[in-house]
């Protein structure tokens, strides 16, 4: 495979990943707004596993746990988000 094809494929996959990530985080936020916390939890657990250094994802997962009255888990997520800075 020549260099141009490799560069094109790298750009293409980066774009696809960014688009899918953006869609998933928006779906998670919408689930929180609609009080569908089980759905939001599933989305943000998946995202934090894929991107453990993303502080924004940990914040939203903490928010979900807080809304589910799981303050200990929320506290851990918020702290994890602070540590990801």
C-alpha positions as CSV (number, residue, x, y, z in Angstrom):
1,X,0.0,0.0,0.0
2,X,1.5,3.3,-0.9
3,X,1.9,6.3,1.4
4,X,-1.0,8.3,0.1
5,X,-3.4,5.5,0.7
6,X,-2.1,5.0,4.2
7,X,-2.5,8.7,5.0
8,X,-6.0,8.8,3.5
9,X,-7.1,5.7,5.5
10,X,-5.7,7.2,8.7
11,X,-7.6,10.4,8.1
12,X,-10.8,8.5,7.2
13,X,-10.7,6.3,10.3
14,X,-9.9,9.3,12.6
15,X,-12.9,11.2,11.1
16,X,-15.2,8.1,11.6
17,X,-14.0,7.7,15.2
18,X,-14.6,11.3,16.0
19,X,-18.0,11.3,14.5
20,X,-19.1,8.1,16.4
21,X,-17.6,9.5,19.7
22,X,-19.5,12.8,19.2
23,X,-22.8,10.9,18.5
24,X,-22.4,8.7,21.6
25,X,-21.6,11.5,24.0
26,X,-24.6,13.5,22.6
27,X,-26.8,10.4,23.0
28,X,-25.6,10.0,26.6
29,X,-26.3,13.7,27.4
30,X,-29.7,13.4,25.9
31,X,-30.4,10.3,28.0
32,X,-29.5,12.3,31.1
33,X,-31.8,15.1,30.1
34,X,-34.6,12.7,29.5
35,X,-34.0,11.0,32.9
36,X,-33.1,7.7,31.2
37,X,-30.2,7.1,33.6
38,X,-29.8,3.4,32.9
39,X,-29.2,4.2,29.2
40,X,-26.9,7.0,30.0
41,X,-24.9,4.8,32.4
42,X,-24.5,2.2,29.7
43,X,-23.2,4.8,27.2
44,X,-20.8,6.5,29.6
45,X,-19.4,3.3,31.0
46,X,-18.6,2.2,27.5
47,X,-17.1,5.6,26.6
48,X,-15.0,5.8,29.8
49,X,-13.6,2.3,29.1
50,X,-12.6,3.4,25.6
51,X,-11.2,6.8,26.8
52,X,-10.2,6.5,30.5
53,X,-8.4,9.9,30.4
54,X,-11.3,11.9,29.2
55,X,-12.4,14.0,32.2
56,X,-15.7,15.1,30.5
57,X,-16.9,11.5,30.3
58,X,-16.1,10.9,33.9
59,X,-18.1,14.0,34.9
60,X,-21.2,12.7,33.0
61,X,-20.9,9.2,34.4
62,X,-20.6,10.8,37.9
63,X,-23.7,12.8,37.1
64,X,-25.6,9.7,36.2
65,X,-24.6,7.9,39.4
66,X,-25.6,11.0,41.4
67,X,-29.0,11.0,39.8
68,X,-29.3,7.3,40.7
69,X,-28.6,8.1,44.3
70,X,-25.2,6.3,44.2
71,X,-23.2,9.1,45.8
72,X,-20.1,6.9,46.5
73,X,-19.9,5.9,42.8
74,X,-20.5,9.5,41.7
75,X,-17.8,10.8,44.0
76,X,-15.3,8.2,42.6
77,X,-16.2,9.3,39.0
78,X,-15.9,13.0,39.8
79,X,-12.5,12.3,41.4
80,X,-11.4,10.2,38.5
81,X,-12.3,13.1,36.2
82,X,-10.2,15.5,38.2
83,X,-7.3,13.0,38.1
84,X,-7.7,12.8,34.3
85,X,-6.8,16.5,34.0
